[in-house]
Amino acid sequence: MTKKKRIDVLLHKFVPQHVLLTKEESQILLEKYQIDVNDLPQMFEKDPVAIAIGAKEGDIIKIVRNSSTTVKSVDYYRYIKKEKV
C-alpha cells in the first residue's frame, strides 16, 4: 500500500490568499453591501482550498488577489456550501 503525497494548495504561486472570515466580519460584510449570504458566489466545501483553511458550510471566504496594474489588491468573497450528491 502506497501513501499519497499531500500537496499544500495554498503554497502554489497561482492560488491567491484566502482568508476565512469570522462570524462578526461576515455580518459586517453582508450589512455593508446590504446583501444576503446567498447573493455571494459559491465555493463547495470539498474545494481543495476550503479544506486547507478549514472552511465549513455557511462560512464566507475573502480572496485577495494582488494586482500589478490598477490597485494594490482586489478582494473577492465566496460563500461555502455543501455539494449536492
Secondary structure, DSSP 8 states (H G I E B T S, - for coil): --------GGGSTTS-EEEE--HHHHHHHHHHHT--GGGS-EEETTSHHHHHHT--TT-EEEEEEE-SSSSSEEEEEEEEE----
